Amino acid sequence: MTATATEELAEPYLRGVLASAGLDVEYVRGDGDTLYYRRGTEDVPVLDFVGGYGSTLLGHSHPELIAYARELLAAQTPIHAQFSRHPYANEVAAKLNRIIKRETGSDESYFAIFANSGAEAIEAAMKHAEFERYIRVETLRAEIGASIEAARTAVADGTVAAGEADALLADVTAHNDAVFAGTPPLFLTPVGSFHGKLAGSTQLTHNPVYRAVFSALAAQARFVPVDEPGAVDDVVRSERRWLHDVAIDGDRITVVQRPFPRFCAVVLEPILGEGGIHEMPEPFVRDLQRVAAELEIPVVVDEIQSGMGRTGAFLASTHLGLRGDYYALAKSLGGGIAKVAVMLVRASRYKSDFEMMHSSTFAKDSFSCLIAAKVLDLLEADDGEVYRTAESRGAELLTALQGLMKEFPDVVKDVRGRGLMAGLEFVEQSDARSGTLRELHGSGFFGYYVSGFLLREHGIRTFPTSSAVYTLRFEPSANIGTAEIGKLTEALRDVCSQIRDTDGERLAPIG
């Protein structure tokens, strides 16, 4: 790290956390799966298994993308031309539609709303889903209002006797007013989910560290256990609310219950990323899709980290038979050099008025869209060679990690993932004999200290998942080779040996 007298003003607490784990390195260059930091006049290489949290499936500084970006900038392609035709955005949407139709076998189109980040794409999905729900609520309000007005007319003209009818109608109105006013929209999402840290998306993020403080700002979510059969049905039963409608039956008025459209959407990642690299169980996915159909709410599939070919298919949800009404894509869509995201909505659910309610100054610009279109071309080239490579390299990586689990069963608890989205979970040893290990385990930053050791001792960059700090994630590019996987394996073997055979002193940060 270059010494400087400048006061640290850019997120100084985070800088301190990084320093405590030995991770406060300033990288000056990236190429393929390698990042470089400066030591004196020397560039020191670091093998990068973080991959921009899944953003660099094509590697750092992909030569074709860099050359294309230079062409675009040299041609003065406009970044700011809002409220004008954007054919390049339409090109990206068309390419995404072709890919998704191929993978899902569906003929229905998806309309695209562009954003700058994955969290923004999720926010757009939440807003659009709430717009859908709002229309249903207002339609129901109008229908019940018409029924009540018809009943009052029947009382006024003597068809229905007054007195008891007036009291009943007053009770119905009071009940409905309480439900309409006191029942916020509710999203359903799995335990362990992570969908961003903006005001809305953080409410879909299971970790209370990110969510609880801001729970009064936005919509609510119920987090459904993925390994309990019937759990989603139990949640729906406990959270369902009913409105009272009325009907005229001869000379009397009867009350009819109608379900209140409380549930807004199901939102899920095919593979929990920040929650510890857990692929969704297929029975759970089937339950969610069934319940969503019964409630007539959309299924929002968050492919921000898992999508774009990382798992061997363009969509990780393809492996699970999961079909989305909405898809959120980002990260590798920008090829590691552009900030671009997109939220796709099935045509049959799309509300065109939403386009006037939601916008972004920087979204849908020509530069990011043209880069995204180029990325899609690279992914689809040679009949999807990148997907096949990601699948085979991922299998090699997972095999190597599983070998470590067999070698160190008291240290490695589990190995999970699919393709180039892999996780290795350590056994929690808060009662270790070593004081150093007990301290590391008790710190809440165990995975970060392990990551600091890997960087310091082996020149390897990885991080734990943010909501499961005993799980290290590995998301390299599709260019990763056998030698690099071998280097990671040897480094992790050293870590496991330190935990099993020594007091763990070398894992503690220096200084």
Steps between C-alpha positions, in 0.01 A plus 500: 500500500635842406558721805317828496440789737148549368233456765283195435153635419365237260333241726774509765342234723496248214861585428581419862322165480697412187825603670427287806474191277796594280281567198559875450686463172479752217476320169633690203437265209290200402548244226308174462487341845786707635500827691820690569603725787813712519794420729757769440547499124383139462152379404411207724251251350203367697287212373145632522228253600261777608432602142320820592247291697410328175554796265797371302392176335700620198792610717649838580574723201372265233696610189203510261292697748782743573557557128127549443473742792782706353320508166179619663672773699702613201179521298353726772207269558259702715467402863231758569220499245205431725144506368598410147509184290730232640533230232804355676285429809246329281781290352600380848138422587453308174815293556397422857158392378647261247721341764229473765245359257753237398577402858145503633322371190253787526377707206395796713708816485643698790511879510811664643554771759867602522696587813855557620535222758342179613344661806337760274363225276346336807355836609343535156356149530358579843340818373352334194363214711348751740346683203340171398374449854374859524286452190352182648432675832333798335295277272381303800429818695285626213312171468424482873410867501249437221352205693460711814341783301257253342410372847439852627276565202309184586454626855389843377236361263370254758616180329704428813389599847702775669637475853692172501615561141632847586702359790634217285609740226670724757689199642605388151625848412693534827658157460607568143636843583720342770631235260569748219678742732685258726626225272826581321616297200686183583773327302590133538868408481723217631689501826858601416407722208690812396364745246691821564532780754272771365192605698270246337738219410650487848160392631534188286844432648480245782799618702356736767828691518413650160121507539371560851605864545315600182189284539270802541599645163354257252305184425507194720616146429447159650801271480404142420715202613614307195524160668158478669230346280185710502673801656389740228137387540526558874630853443219578257236371740639705788530821298183482290249780554135513392268774385124496544279537196120499505233339289122545490316174565127565462409742777824474694866587465768234546875539553743334260869466581749593230878460530690825536792526252762527771772294338706693249752256351724202561866602470782248502853423384548160335822480703528702819812708448560709810307243702774239463479351145194279545311380194125509548349151550272406212203410726520844658511664157193303393315606815582866442387487138177325596419749775584794274257366239229451764548855628533637145823678590822513296811292557806728494820306426817675615771386257728792582783285633409155373399587146679592178639148452686458827337166582521345154171645377415862437252484788577297811125461541498286185660216696210507749212527257431842653314741271486866582238761429779749563876458470769725648840497326814702567865438596653308206254665262743794503798282412694628797527854359148648485240557769185359351200304623161407364167392639292290263122465535284243325285672235174367646577669834660818371346835594604756240415794727791389719738652245381847601530420871851359506817636342871544555731772373783263417307187398453398137788714368663400176841410645378251762238352267743451215749336736221273629404405144863414428517290817194303390664439162813367672296272724299362211797458265585152377164366607552604862857380549534722809213318670656161437836625621347644818332167567815292448732739688244520778487122526879494528495767770228325701682167474816660638309658789320173576840332516599745773182421692590129494856579606397733783159380623545673838577833334282516186130462570363514146571581137213635290418670176458453130734595219722794586298599805649288776523520876708328767363511854730461800398327822436757771743434785412756762615250768843437343785430741707775339433846639581651163244281322238573765562870453476476121178300520352736757580812299221457245762551227646150477466473122659840451804403707535182293473715187772730633726200556439373147583841357805555718652153479382369163405796281140380472198723531171365633239609754235340713137552413369799692227320694690174553854591602615138534440444128765614252369572150678428174373671184785519250466558128439229243867540409616342826737211437610180668819663628308782669256256658798301623654810654176575683479140622853509643432833670181369658685185606742727686207677669343169602834375634539817705159443656544125556865470593609828658366767729399716203749775577579552130132566427497805724577831324847641536543828687 
